[in-house]
Amino acid sequence: MKLAKTGGVYYNKAKQYEKAAKLFLEENLFNEAAESYELSGNIDDAVSLYIKGNNHEKAAGILRRKGDVKKAALIEAEGLTESGDDLKAVKYYQEAGEFAKAGDIYRNLQEHEKAGMMFEKAREYSLAS
């Protein structure tokens, strides 16, 4: 129903962001709803909806501005993994302190020395050898 989207746009213009978000959600317009929640100051719902809308980069950006760098890095990594970009994701897994996940990626990429180092950092010694 296009009316919900149109209504959401008008609610945003009227700075009634929560109402806008609810209308956008009726149409599963997750990124639009997230933007409305972000404008309203409802950061938790904004982050959740950006992730649901496959906009991990935007969700991570909000968290970085909030100072939650590790969670931002993890969200960024998960988004990149979902899109098949493991090579970029591994950097964010390391930033998030998820060394075992980084090690798994390196192992899958046949980069055994890097995998071993990550497993050591994760204290997964049985996987490091």
Disulfide bonds with the S-S distance in Angstrom:
none
